[in-house]
Amino acid sequence: MTSIERILGSSLDELRATRSSVKWRFFEPDVLPVWVAEMDARPCPEVVDVVTRAVRDGDTGYAWAPPFIEAFTGFADRRWGWRPDPEQALLLPDVMIGIEEMLHTLTEPSSAVVVSPPCYDSFHGFVEAVGRRPVHARLDEAGRLDPETLAGAFAEAGRGSAYLLANPANPTGVAHTRAELAMLAGLADEHGVLVLSDEIHAPLVRPGVEFTPYLSVPEAAKGIALVSASKSWNLAGLKAALAFPGAAAAERLASLHEVVTHGANHLGVLAQSAAYEHGEPWLDQLLGELDDNRLLLEKQLGDHLPGVRMMPAEATYLAWLDCSALGLADPATEFLERGRVALSAGTRYDREQGSQWARFNLATSPEVIEEAVRRMARTLG
């Protein structure tokens, strides 16, 4: 694929005219949305071609997993030097439905699930949905895994519990290092805790940053990783995902009933296979644009909202903003009601200490970023 026009370059008028997803329809038309994790991106041409061809030809039946598995394992090998065993992969409707099923099947109702706030908000919701006891192992001030905190949480949770890892982390944008993941795996093994690694943001690391797949760490043999192209190629509406077991977890993953594979979307499987197999040039261009946007957001905040601190991010297209210096009781609500710009409230990700934080989705056009910060700044006037 040759370089296309800017992927994240649509004007605000164009976005409003062409987008009908939840990001652009949930709030009133005058609200500028920089909240939910979907990109305002022009699509990868190879994905458009395969989906268009399938619909045109009536190829709209049930999903067939092997080409999807092959496409991902090839991508993982090229990108990270990691090639999971394709024979042990499991097709899933999406990452979080897969995690939900694993919590139901692989843990007892009396078990706990450990999460590390600030973390992906659905981690909290799915722990509640499956009726497991939540235990928190907070990240440190830099957003990194803390061994002492993890050990205490795992001891409190007890053997047979699970830990939900976001690798890379959402909303903080931390890319966990190999040493950190080895530490986590060692503690999980010691305390009998199953690690489920959500790697949906894995390809979205900044240029020069290394992503480490959890299962590429030898100590992580008892864990399970879940992957999808939905975030990196903006395919959330074309659902499909894969799960891979560590070398010592194949039997546990295989114990899930075969019916859990039935919900994967056939068009999603085709689209994600094309993304993994042919979409790396598009992805590389996107990563460069996201890096430019990150720098733009940092500058705009410095110029218009110098009291807001943006946590340094190594991955994802999400900015975690500390708004505590602004003196607002509820920054996200104030930005929405007075500035007409929608960010995600920090309490979604950190129920105990997130009230002064907000998450900003920078996977959009520079025009939207600049307008959003101007509106946020007007909130203080």
RODO-2510 file (C-alpha; in nm, 4 decimals, decimal comma):
residues 381
     n   res          X          Y          Z
     1     m     0,0000     0,0000     0,0000
     2     t     0,1293     0,3409    -0,0893
     3     s     0,0893     0,6230     0,1609
     4     i    -0,2665     0,7559     0,1561
     5     e    -0,3893     1,0990     0,2535
     6     r    -0,3723     1,1758     0,6196
     7     i    -0,5571     0,9002     0,8090
     8     l    -0,6656     1,1284     1,0934
     9     g    -0,7305     1,4323     0,8754
    10     s    -1,1074     1,4638     0,8381
    11     s    -1,2557     1,8038     0,9119
    12     l    -1,5117     1,8496     1,1857
    13     d    -1,7872     1,9066     0,9293
    14     e    -1,6928     1,5879     0,7448
    15     l    -1,6899     1,3860     1,0643
    16     r    -2,0310     1,5093     1,1675
    17     a    -2,1687     1,4290     0,8203
    18     t    -2,0228     1,0795     0,7867
    19     r    -2,0142     0,9269     1,1358
    20     s    -2,3153     0,7439     1,2827
    21     s    -2,1421     0,5414     1,5550
    22     v    -2,1941     0,5911     1,9282
    23     k    -1,9013     0,8319     1,9561
    24     w    -2,0729     1,0890     1,7352
    25     r    -2,4375     1,0168     1,8239
    26     f    -2,4450     0,9684     2,2023
    27     f    -2,4255     1,3395     2,2863
    28     e    -2,6142     1,6368     2,1451
    29     p    -2,4945     1,7600     1,8026
    30     d    -2,3171     2,0636     1,9492
    31     v    -2,0942     1,8474     2,1717
    32     l    -1,7431     1,7699     2,0468
    33     p    -1,6703     1,4035     2,1299
    34     v    -1,3204     1,2988     2,2397
    35     w    -1,4304     1,0220     2,4735
    36     v    -1,4976     0,6600     2,3691
    37     a    -1,2054     0,4620     2,2225
    38     e    -1,2865     0,4667     1,8540
    39     m    -1,0803     0,6588     1,6008
    40     d    -1,1871     0,9255     1,3552
    41     a    -0,9816     0,7472     1,0917
    42     r    -0,9952     0,6962     0,7198
    43     p    -1,0036     0,3179     0,6737
    44     c    -0,7258     0,0869     0,5680
    45     p    -0,7831     0,0281     0,1924
    46     e    -0,7110    -0,3443     0,2131
    47     v    -0,9789    -0,3818     0,4781
    48     v    -1,2284    -0,1872     0,2671
    49     d    -1,1533    -0,4108    -0,0319
    50     v    -1,2073    -0,7408     0,1475
    51     v    -1,5268    -0,6340     0,3255
    52     t    -1,6722    -0,4736     0,0113
    53     r    -1,5958    -0,7848    -0,1914
    54     a    -1,7551    -1,0132     0,0668
    55     v    -2,0781    -0,8127     0,0834
    56     r    -2,0917    -0,7756    -0,2960
    57     d    -2,0457    -1,1499    -0,3451
    58     g    -2,2873    -1,2537    -0,0725
    59     d    -2,0057    -1,3962     0,1402
    60     t    -2,1874    -1,3137     0,4629
    61     g    -2,2097    -1,6465     0,6427
    62     y    -2,0465    -1,7787     0,9567
    63     a    -1,6878    -1,7056     1,0528
    64     w    -1,4014    -1,9434     0,9680
    65     a    -1,1071    -1,8976     1,2029
    66     p    -0,7902    -2,0531     1,0466
    67     p    -0,7000    -1,7651     0,8088
    68     f    -0,7562    -1,5169     1,0929
    69     i    -0,5286    -1,7125     1,3232
    70     e    -0,2621    -1,7404     1,0530
    71     a    -0,2805    -1,3680     0,9789
    72     f    -0,2363    -1,2753     1,3453
    73     t     0,0462    -1,5181     1,4185
    74     g     0,2337    -1,3904     1,1138
    75     f     0,1835    -1,0320     1,2261
    76     a     0,2972    -1,1101     1,5808
    77     d     0,6082    -1,2822     1,4479
    78     r     0,6995    -0,9913     1,2202
    79     r     0,6148    -0,7216     1,4708
    80     w     0,7316    -0,8677     1,8021
    81     g     0,9269    -1,1834     1,7264
    82     w     0,6549    -1,3898     1,8942
    83     r     0,4636    -1,6669     1,7195
    84     p     0,1989    -1,8328     1,9354
    85     d     0,0850    -2,1853     1,8539
    86     p    -0,1994    -2,1527     1,6000
    87     e    -0,3329    -2,4961     1,6929
    88     q    -0,4222    -2,3739     2,0413
    89     a    -0,5962    -2,0498     1,9433
    90     l    -0,9622    -1,9930     2,0233
    91     l    -1,1930    -1,7710     1,8176
    92     l    -1,4064    -1,5318     2,0251
    93     p    -1,6770    -1,2699     1,9603
    94     d    -1,4581    -1,0013     2,1164
    95     v    -1,1958    -0,9599     2,3863
    96     m    -1,4219    -0,8714     2,6787
    97     i    -1,6830    -1,1371     2,6017
    98     g    -1,3938    -1,3827     2,5974
    99     i    -1,2714    -1,2582     2,9347
   100     e    -1,6232    -1,2836     3,0754
   101     e    -1,6523    -1,6456     2,9618
   102     m    -1,3115    -1,7309     3,1058
   103     l    -1,4032    -1,5796     3,4414
   104     h    -1,7235    -1,7845     3,4444
   105     t    -1,5498    -2,1078     3,3424
   106     l    -1,2023    -2,0888     3,4938
   107     t    -1,2789    -1,9326     3,8336
   108     e    -1,5216    -2,0310     4,1079
   109     p    -1,8112    -1,8048     4,2103
   110     s    -1,6359    -1,7444     4,5416
   111     s    -1,3142    -1,6331     4,3681
   112     a    -1,1860    -1,2804     4,3345
   113     v    -1,0724    -1,0849     4,0310
   114     v    -0,7840    -0,8423     4,0757
   115     v    -0,7644    -0,5231     3,8691
   116     s    -0,5154    -0,2355     3,8813
   117     p    -0,6795     0,1087     3,8828
   118     p    -0,6723     0,3273     3,6916
   119     c    -0,7756     0,0610     3,4422
   120     y    -1,0113     0,0026     3,1519
   121     d    -1,3596     0,0784     3,2825
   122     s    -1,5136    -0,2430     3,1497
   123     f    -1,2806    -0,4405     3,3753
   124     h    -1,4852    -0,3102     3,6675
   125     g    -1,8138    -0,3770     3,4898
   126     f    -1,7370    -0,7319     3,3826
   127     v    -1,6125    -0,8295     3,7286
   128     e    -1,9506    -0,7135     3,8587
   129     a    -2,1360    -0,8885     3,5741
   130     v    -1,9863    -1,2289     3,6562
   131     g    -2,0441    -1,1846     4,0284
   132     r    -1,6811    -1,2114     4,1376
   133     r    -1,5292    -1,0277     4,4325
   134     p    -1,3179    -0,7300     4,3156
   135     v    -0,9720    -0,6729     4,4631
   136     h    -0,7649    -0,3676     4,3693
   137     a    -0,3885    -0,3536     4,3169
   138     r    -0,3310     0,0111     4,2350
   139     l    -0,0705     0,1165     3,9813
   140     d     0,2044     0,3392     4,1175
   141     e     0,2186     0,7147     4,0521
   142     a     0,3898     0,6553     3,7176
   143     g     0,1139     0,4152     3,6137
   144     r     0,3337     0,1080     3,6482
   145     l     0,2809    -0,2297     3,8130
   146     d     0,3979    -0,2313     4,1739
   147     p     0,5265    -0,5682     4,3038
   148     e     0,4443    -0,5102     4,6694
   149     t     0,0918    -0,3954     4,5888
   150     l     0,0349    -0,6878     4,3526
   151     a     0,1603    -0,9394     4,6067
   152     g    -0,0737    -0,8021     4,8721
   153     a    -0,3719    -0,8063     4,6371
   154     f    -0,3005    -1,1602     4,5189
   155     a    -0,2749    -1,2796     4,8780
   156     e    -0,6071    -1,1114     4,9576
   157     a    -0,7716    -1,2565     4,6466
   158     g    -0,6596    -1,6112     4,7202
   159     r    -0,5667    -1,9070     4,5042
   160     g    -0,7911    -1,9729     4,2066
   161     s    -0,8552    -1,6048     4,1458
   162     a    -0,7790    -1,4102     3,8279
   163     y    -0,5955    -1,0902     3,7361
   164     l    -0,7019    -0,8693     3,4445
   165     l    -0,4009    -0,7120     3,2767
   166     a    -0,4284    -0,4369     3,0147
   167     n    -0,1127    -0,4687     2,8047
   168     p    -0,0555    -0,1866     2,7070
   169     a    -0,2497    -0,0060     2,9767
   170     n    -0,5692     0,1898     2,9225
   171     p    -0,6074     0,4761     3,0176
   172     t    -0,2485     0,5484     3,1254
   173     g    -0,0763     0,4426     2,8010
   174     v     0,1971     0,2464     2,9811
   175     a     0,3726    -0,0287     2,7824
   176     h     0,4730    -0,2853     3,0430
   177     t     0,8356    -0,3957     3,0208
   178     r     0,9542    -0,7537     2,9947
   179     a     1,0888    -0,7333     3,3500
   180     e     0,7560    -0,6021     3,4826
   181     l     0,5625    -0,8788     3,3095
   182     a     0,8023    -1,1422     3,4398
   183     m     0,7554    -1,0033     3,7894
   184     l     0,3765    -1,0151     3,7499
   185     a     0,3855    -1,3708     3,6160
   186     g     0,6073    -1,4872     3,9016
   187     l     0,3767    -1,3405     4,1645
   188     a     0,0688    -1,4827     3,9922
   189     d     0,2269    -1,8275     3,9830
   190     e     0,3283    -1,8031     4,3490
   191     h    -0,0253    -1,7095     4,4580
   192     g    -0,2157    -1,9339     4,2150
   193     v    -0,3713    -1,6460     4,0187
   194     l    -0,4669    -1,6749     3,6512
   195     v    -0,3501    -1,3782     3,4410
   196     l    -0,5778    -1,2797     3,1522
   197     s    -0,3888    -1,0317     2,9343
   198     d    -0,6015    -0,7964     2,7244
   199     e    -0,3684    -0,6971     2,4374
   200     i    -0,6197    -0,5140     2,2228
   201     h    -0,3972    -0,2013     2,2081
   202     a    -0,0770    -0,3987     2,1436
   203     p     0,0109    -0,2589     1,7972
   204     l    -0,0459     0,1007     1,9134
   205     v     0,2923     0,1709     2,0710
   206     r     0,4795     0,4929     1,9980
   207     p     0,7709     0,4821     1,7526
   208     g     1,0770     0,3553     1,9366
   209     v     0,8761     0,1882     2,2155
   210     e     0,8868    -0,1894     2,2491
   211     f     0,5715    -0,3879     2,3100
   212     t     0,6177    -0,7169     2,4949
   213     p     0,3446    -0,9805     2,4520
   214     y     0,2672    -1,1291     2,7916
   215     l     0,3033    -1,4865     2,6695
   216     s     0,6451    -1,4142     2,5194
   217     v     0,7751    -1,3976     2,8768
   218     p     0,8807    -1,7506     2,9843
   219     e     0,7417    -1,7016     3,3346
   220     a     0,3927    -1,6410     3,1895
   221     a     0,3312    -1,9997     3,0769
   222     k     0,0130    -2,0313     3,2857
   223     g    -0,1490    -1,7161     3,1459
   224     i    -0,3889    -1,6492     2,8592
   225     a    -0,3694    -1,3585     2,6120
   226     l    -0,6550    -1,2093     2,4119
   227     v    -0,6018    -1,0073     2,0938
   228     s    -0,8031    -0,8202     1,8330
   229     a    -0,7365    -0,5733     1,5520
   230     s    -1,0390    -0,3682     1,6506
   231     k    -0,8558    -0,0788     1,8195
   232     s    -0,5479    -0,0551     1,5976
   233     w    -0,7409    -0,0545     1,2684
   234     n    -1,0631     0,1037     1,4016
   235     l    -1,2766    -0,2070     1,3522
   236     a    -1,4811    -0,2079     1,6720
   237     g    -1,8003    -0,2520     1,4684
   238     l    -1,6575    -0,5613     1,2977
   239     k    -1,6190    -0,7804     1,6030
   240     a    -1,3793    -1,0721     1,6352
   241     a    -1,0974    -1,1734     1,8682
   242     l    -0,8566    -1,4561     1,9433
   243     a    -0,7298    -1,6099     2,2654
   244     f    -0,3960    -1,7881     2,3030
   245     p    -0,2851    -1,9930     2,6029
   246     g     0,0576    -2,0034     2,7563
   247     a     0,2426    -2,3323     2,7292
   248     a     0,0951    -2,4545     3,0585
   249     a    -0,2567    -2,3168     3,0039
   250     a    -0,3672    -2,4930     2,6860
   251     e    -0,5884    -2,7401     2,8695
   252     r    -0,7621    -2,4630     3,0638
   253     l    -0,8401    -2,2622     2,7507
   254     a    -0,9596    -2,5753     2,5718
   255     s    -1,2078    -2,6368     2,8544
   256     l    -1,4237    -2,3489     2,7310
   257     h    -1,7273    -2,4772     2,5464
   258     e    -1,7129    -2,4647     2,1681
   259     v    -2,0263    -2,2492     2,1503
   260     v    -1,8348    -1,9458     2,2794
   261     t    -1,6717    -1,9230     1,9350
   262     h    -2,0037    -1,8809     1,7560
   263     g    -2,0481    -1,5074     1,8050
   264     a    -1,7483    -1,3926     1,6016
   265     n    -1,8561    -1,1778     1,3083
   266     h    -1,7575    -1,3244     0,9706
   267     l    -1,6992    -0,9808     0,8192
   268     g    -1,5000    -0,8936     1,1296
   269     v    -1,2805    -1,1983     1,0822
   270     l    -1,2230    -1,1080     0,7163
   271     a    -1,1519    -0,7438     0,7995
   272     q    -0,9136    -0,8189     1,0848
   273     s    -0,7328    -1,0854     0,8836
   274     a    -0,6733    -0,8305     0,6057
   275     a    -0,5519    -0,5763     0,8612
   276     y    -0,2993    -0,8130     1,0169
   277     e    -0,1809    -0,9502     0,6827
   278     h    -0,1760    -0,6371     0,4655
   279     g    -0,2334    -0,3354     0,6897
   280     e     0,1073    -0,2673     0,8426
   281     p     0,1918     0,0277     0,6133
   282     w    -0,1400     0,1891     0,7114
   283     l    -0,0667     0,1148     1,0775
   284     d     0,2815     0,2658     1,0591
   285     q     0,1426     0,5836     0,9038
   286     l    -0,1226     0,5965     1,1744
   287     l     0,1364     0,5616     1,4515
   288     g     0,3268     0,8595     1,3152
   289     e     0,0105     1,0687     1,3028
   290     l    -0,0851     0,9672     1,6558
   291     d     0,2569     1,0753     1,7757
   292     d     0,2090     1,4122     1,6048
   293     n    -0,1333     1,4427     1,7670
   294     r     0,0098     1,3600     2,1080
   295     l     0,2627     1,6405     2,0721
   296     l    -0,0091     1,8744     1,9445
   297     l    -0,2336     1,7997     2,2415
   298     e     0,0545     1,8554     2,4811
   299     k     0,1284     2,1931     2,3197
   300     q    -0,2356     2,2986     2,3141
   301     l    -0,2729     2,2145     2,6808
   302     g     0,0446     2,4074     2,7604
   303     d    -0,0812     2,7102     2,5697
   304     h    -0,4440     2,7120     2,6859
   305     l    -0,4699     2,4909     2,9960
   306     p    -0,1269     2,4913     3,1624
   307     g    -0,2789     2,3552     3,4816
   308     v    -0,3602     2,0230     3,3141
   309     r    -0,0881     1,7562     3,3340
   310     m    -0,0827     1,4860     3,0682
   311     m     0,0632     1,1577     3,1880
   312     p     0,3511     1,0534     2,9574
   313     a     0,2182     0,7749     2,7336
   314     e     0,4078     0,5011     2,5519
   315     a     0,1081     0,3432     2,3815
   316     t    -0,2610     0,3667     2,2830
   317     y    -0,4265     0,6789     2,1437
   318     l    -0,5586     0,7878     2,4807
   319     a    -0,4323     1,0742     2,6965
   320     w    -0,4757     1,0520     3,0737
   321     l    -0,5169     1,4061     3,2047
   322     d    -0,4668     1,5240     3,5630
   323     c    -0,6995     1,8223     3,6044
   324     s    -0,6595     1,8653     3,9804
   325     a    -0,4926     2,2073     3,9477
   326     l    -0,8020     2,3544     3,7787
   327     g    -1,0077     2,3637     4,0959
   328     l    -1,3114     2,1951     3,9372
   329     a    -1,5282     1,9627     4,1436
   330     d    -1,5879     1,7340     3,8435
   331     p    -1,3683     1,8262     3,5442
   332     a    -1,5309     1,5983     3,2844
   333     t    -1,8798     1,7188     3,3746
   334     e    -1,7688     2,0841     3,3673
   335     f    -1,6016     2,0376     3,0270
   336     l    -1,9218     1,8830     2,8934
   337     e    -2,1775     2,1187     3,0422
   338     r    -1,9886     2,4466     3,0053
   339     g    -1,7480     2,3736     2,7198
   340     r    -1,9601     2,1287     2,5164
   341     v    -1,6720     1,8842     2,4809
   342     a    -1,7068     1,5235     2,5973
   343     l    -1,4144     1,3506     2,7660
   344     s    -1,4400     1,0297     2,9671
   345     a    -1,4587     1,0925     3,3408
   346     g    -1,1656     0,9610     3,5411
   347     t    -1,3966     0,7871     3,7877
   348     r    -1,4859     0,5373     3,5168
   349     y    -1,1306     0,4030     3,5362
   350     d    -1,0456     0,4773     3,8979
   351     r    -1,3537     0,4855     4,1189
   352     e    -1,1633     0,5798     4,4331
   353     q    -0,9077     0,8370     4,3158
   354     g    -1,0103     0,9344     3,9628
   355     s    -1,2365     1,2311     4,0299
   356     q    -0,9779     1,4855     3,9106
   357     w    -0,8762     1,2928     3,6010
   358     a    -1,0215     1,2679     3,2505
   359     r    -0,9397     1,0608     2,9420
   360     f    -0,8969     1,2370     2,6074
   361     n    -0,9097     1,0409     2,2799
   362     l    -0,6495     1,1985     2,0501
   363     a    -0,7149     0,9671     1,7533
   364     t    -0,8851     1,2417     1,5573
   365     s    -0,7955     1,5328     1,3334
   366     p    -0,5721     1,8191     1,4532
   367     e    -0,8698     2,0496     1,4015
   368     v    -1,0757     1,8544     1,6546
   369     i    -0,7922     1,8486     1,9097
   370     e    -0,7397     2,2231     1,8852
   371     e    -1,1117     2,2995     1,9088
   372     a    -1,1559     2,0612     2,2036
   373     v    -0,8805     2,2263     2,4060
   374     r    -1,0137     2,5746     2,3264
   375     r    -1,3553     2,4667     2,4541
   376     m    -1,2040     2,3101     2,7656
   377     a    -1,0179     2,6341     2,8364
   378     r    -1,3390     2,8376     2,8013
   379     t    -1,4819     2,6313     3,0865
   380     l    -1,2509     2,8206     3,3214
   381     g    -1,3569     3,1602     3,1943
***
